[in-house]
Amino acid sequence: MSKLAAPPADGFCARAWAHTVDLQQAIVEHPFNAALTDGTLDRDRFAFYIVQDARYLVGFAQALAAAATRAEDAEDAAFLAGASQGALIEERRLHAGYVAEFGLSDAEIAGIDTSPSCLAYTSYLRATALTEPYPVLLAALLPCFWVYQHVGTTILAATGGAEGHPYRAWIETYADDEFAEAVLAARDLTDRVAGSVDDEMRERMLEAFTRATEYEWLFWNSAWIKEPWPTARWVN
């Protein structure tokens, strides 16, 4: 298990985590993640989550690609572009996985609506990429890295290892060394950029980090309730 060291105490990331610490705990304790931890999460909920996650990753990748084009440092641009490509590769892997594991056909997958929360989160990231400054975009992207690593390592610790766990592959994806390195890189980049801007911009970054973390909670919750469109009954 790769447990991250705390970010520098005087940096943006430490402040952002402290600002959202109760929300981070609420995400870990959400019924979806509690059931995922003890292995009782039903397959329909997990399948719904995986379909939504694959669709989310496309928007996340697009926002990362936009950030890559705005990075002034070549290494930062390479990291962001690589993360964008990795998100799209993961989307394809998830698609193939739920076709095989859950026996879903492409037609059945296409018939599952993108949930309101999934659409809202991806739309938020795309809008941030189009309308907000680079530092704000980085802050909005960070929770997807950091929250997932936090949830994955917390679940792995709670289970004493993923051996024999029905969701072992998912847990190990977000608790491994490679993903931890990506989180550290994203945190370091965000802290460096935050250190180069004024207080007003850092406040905007904090707002974006908080909003994206709120969307993380909403995303887990939408999977738990298999969130429908309440307006669907009026649409032919």
C-alpha positions as CSV (number, residue, x, y, z in Angstrom):
1,M,0.0,0.0,0.0
2,S,1.3,3.4,-0.9
3,K,0.4,5.9,1.8
4,L,1.3,9.5,0.7
5,A,3.4,11.7,2.9
6,A,1.5,14.9,4.0
7,P,2.0,17.8,1.6
8,P,4.2,20.7,2.8
9,A,2.3,22.4,5.6
10,D,2.7,25.9,4.2
11,G,1.5,24.9,0.7
12,F,-1.9,25.1,-1.1
13,C,-2.5,21.4,-1.0
14,A,-2.2,21.2,2.8
15,R,-4.7,24.0,3.1
16,A,-7.1,22.6,0.6
17,W,-7.1,19.2,2.3
18,A,-7.7,20.7,5.8
19,H,-10.5,22.8,4.3
20,T,-12.3,19.7,3.0
21,V,-11.2,17.2,5.7
22,D,-14.8,16.5,6.9
23,L,-15.9,16.0,3.3
24,Q,-13.0,13.6,2.6
25,Q,-14.2,11.6,5.6
26,A,-17.7,11.6,4.4
27,I,-16.6,10.2,1.1
28,V,-14.7,7.4,2.8
29,E,-17.7,6.6,5.0
30,H,-20.3,6.9,2.2
31,P,-22.5,3.7,2.0
32,F,-21.1,2.9,-1.5
33,N,-17.5,2.9,-0.2
34,A,-18.5,1.2,3.0
35,A,-20.1,-1.6,1.0
36,L,-17.1,-1.7,-1.3
37,T,-14.8,-2.1,1.7
38,D,-16.7,-5.1,3.2
39,G,-17.3,-6.7,-0.2
40,T,-21.1,-6.5,0.1
41,L,-21.6,-3.9,-2.7
42,D,-24.0,-5.4,-5.2
43,R,-22.9,-5.9,-8.7
44,D,-25.6,-3.7,-10.3
45,R,-24.4,-0.7,-8.3
46,F,-20.8,-1.4,-9.2
47,A,-21.7,-1.9,-12.9
48,F,-23.6,1.4,-12.9
49,Y,-20.6,3.1,-11.2
50,I,-18.1,1.7,-13.8
51,V,-20.2,2.8,-16.7
52,Q,-20.4,6.3,-15.3
53,D,-16.7,6.3,-14.4
54,A,-15.7,5.4,-18.0
55,R,-17.8,8.4,-19.3
56,Y,-16.4,10.7,-16.7
57,L,-12.8,9.8,-17.6
58,V,-13.4,11.2,-21.2
59,G,-14.2,14.6,-19.8
60,F,-11.4,14.4,-17.3
61,A,-9.0,13.5,-20.0
62,Q,-10.1,16.5,-22.1
63,A,-9.6,18.9,-19.2
64,L,-6.1,17.4,-18.6
65,A,-5.3,17.9,-22.2
66,A,-6.4,21.5,-22.0
67,A,-4.2,22.0,-19.0
68,A,-1.2,20.5,-20.8
69,T,-1.5,23.1,-23.6
70,R,-1.3,25.9,-21.0
71,A,1.6,24.6,-18.9
72,E,4.7,26.7,-19.4
73,D,7.1,24.1,-18.2
74,A,7.8,21.2,-20.6
75,E,7.9,18.6,-17.8
76,D,4.5,19.8,-16.4
77,A,3.0,19.7,-19.9
78,A,4.3,16.1,-20.4
79,F,2.9,15.0,-17.1
80,L,-0.6,16.5,-17.8
81,A,-0.6,15.1,-21.4
82,G,0.4,11.7,-20.1
83,A,-2.3,11.7,-17.5
84,S,-4.8,12.6,-20.2
85,Q,-3.7,9.7,-22.3
86,G,-3.7,7.4,-19.2
87,A,-7.3,8.4,-18.4
88,L,-8.4,7.5,-22.0
89,I,-6.6,4.2,-21.8
90,E,-8.3,3.5,-18.5
91,E,-11.7,4.4,-20.1
92,R,-11.1,1.8,-22.8
93,R,-10.0,-0.8,-20.2
94,L,-13.1,-0.2,-18.1
95,H,-15.3,-0.5,-21.1
96,A,-13.8,-3.8,-22.1
97,G,-13.9,-4.9,-18.5
98,Y,-17.6,-4.3,-17.9
99,V,-18.5,-5.9,-21.3
100,A,-16.6,-9.1,-20.1
101,E,-17.3,-9.1,-16.4
102,F,-20.9,-8.0,-16.3
103,G,-22.0,-9.5,-19.7
104,L,-23.2,-6.1,-20.9
105,S,-23.5,-5.6,-24.6
106,D,-22.5,-2.3,-26.3
107,A,-26.2,-1.7,-26.9
108,E,-27.0,-2.2,-23.2
109,I,-24.2,0.1,-22.2
110,A,-25.4,2.8,-24.6
111,G,-28.9,2.4,-23.0
112,I,-27.6,3.4,-19.6
113,D,-28.1,7.1,-19.3
114,T,-25.2,9.3,-18.1
115,S,-26.3,10.2,-14.6
116,P,-27.1,13.9,-13.7
117,S,-24.1,14.0,-11.3
118,C,-21.7,12.5,-13.8
119,L,-22.8,15.0,-16.5
120,A,-22.6,17.8,-14.0
121,Y,-19.0,16.9,-12.9
122,T,-17.7,16.4,-16.4
123,S,-19.4,19.6,-17.5
124,Y,-17.8,21.5,-14.6
125,L,-14.3,20.3,-15.6
126,R,-14.8,21.1,-19.3
127,A,-16.2,24.6,-18.4
128,T,-13.3,25.2,-16.0
129,A,-10.9,24.2,-18.8
130,L,-12.5,26.7,-21.2
131,T,-13.2,29.7,-18.9
132,E,-10.9,29.6,-15.9
133,P,-7.2,30.4,-15.5
134,Y,-4.6,27.6,-15.5
135,P,-4.1,27.6,-11.7
136,V,-7.8,27.2,-11.1
137,L,-8.0,24.3,-13.6
138,L,-5.2,22.5,-11.9
139,A,-7.0,22.8,-8.5
140,A,-10.2,21.5,-10.0
141,L,-8.4,18.4,-11.5
142,L,-6.5,17.5,-8.3
143,P,-9.4,15.9,-6.3
144,C,-9.8,13.1,-8.9
145,F,-6.2,12.1,-8.3
146,W,-6.0,12.6,-4.6
147,V,-9.5,11.5,-3.4
148,Y,-9.3,8.2,-5.3
149,Q,-5.9,7.4,-3.9
150,H,-7.1,8.3,-0.4
151,V,-10.2,6.1,-0.8
152,G,-8.2,3.2,-2.3
153,T,-5.5,3.1,0.4
154,T,-8.1,3.5,3.2
155,I,-10.1,0.6,1.9
156,L,-6.9,-1.5,1.4
157,A,-5.9,-0.8,5.0
158,A,-9.3,-1.6,6.3
159,T,-9.4,-4.9,4.5
160,G,-5.9,-5.9,5.6
161,G,-5.0,-6.3,1.9
162,A,-7.2,-7.1,-1.1
163,E,-6.5,-10.8,-1.4
164,G,-9.7,-12.6,-2.2
165,H,-11.7,-9.4,-2.2
166,P,-14.5,-9.3,-4.9
167,Y,-13.3,-5.8,-5.9
168,R,-9.6,-6.5,-5.5
169,A,-8.7,-5.1,-9.0
170,W,-10.4,-1.8,-8.3
171,I,-8.8,-1.4,-4.9
172,E,-5.3,-2.2,-6.1
173,T,-5.6,0.2,-9.0
174,Y,-5.9,3.2,-6.7
175,A,-3.7,1.9,-3.9
176,D,-0.6,1.1,-5.9
177,D,2.8,2.8,-6.2
178,E,2.3,4.0,-9.8
179,F,-0.9,5.8,-9.0
180,A,0.6,7.3,-5.8
181,E,3.4,8.8,-7.9
182,A,0.8,10.4,-10.2
183,V,-0.9,11.9,-7.2
184,L,2.4,13.3,-5.8
185,A,3.2,14.8,-9.2
186,A,-0.3,16.4,-9.4
187,R,0.1,17.8,-5.8
188,D,3.6,19.1,-6.4
189,L,2.5,20.8,-9.6
190,T,-0.5,22.4,-8.0
191,D,1.6,23.6,-5.0
192,R,4.2,25.1,-7.2
193,V,1.7,27.0,-9.3
194,A,-0.2,28.1,-6.3
195,G,3.0,29.5,-4.8
196,S,3.5,31.7,-7.9
197,V,0.1,33.5,-7.8
198,D,-1.6,36.1,-5.6
199,D,-4.0,35.5,-2.7
200,E,-7.0,36.2,-4.8
201,M,-6.1,33.5,-7.2
202,R,-5.3,31.0,-4.4
203,E,-8.8,31.6,-3.1
204,R,-10.3,30.8,-6.5
205,M,-8.2,27.7,-6.5
206,L,-9.5,26.7,-3.1
207,E,-13.1,27.2,-4.4
208,A,-12.4,24.9,-7.4
209,F,-10.7,22.2,-5.3
210,T,-13.7,22.3,-2.9
211,R,-16.3,22.2,-5.7
212,A,-14.6,19.2,-7.4
213,T,-14.4,17.4,-4.1
214,E,-18.1,18.0,-3.6
215,Y,-18.6,16.5,-7.0
216,E,-16.6,13.5,-6.0
217,W,-19.1,12.8,-3.1
218,L,-22.0,13.3,-5.5
219,F,-20.5,10.9,-8.0
220,W,-20.2,8.1,-5.3
221,N,-23.7,8.9,-4.2
222,S,-25.1,8.8,-7.7
223,A,-23.7,5.2,-8.0
224,W,-25.2,4.2,-4.7
225,I,-28.7,5.3,-5.7
226,K,-28.2,4.5,-9.4
227,E,-29.2,8.1,-10.0
228,P,-31.9,8.4,-12.6
229,W,-33.1,11.5,-14.4
230,P,-36.2,12.6,-12.5
231,T,-37.5,14.2,-15.8
232,A,-37.2,10.9,-17.8
233,R,-40.9,10.2,-17.4
234,W,-41.7,13.3,-19.5
235,V,-39.3,12.5,-22.3
236,N,-40.2,10.1,-25.1
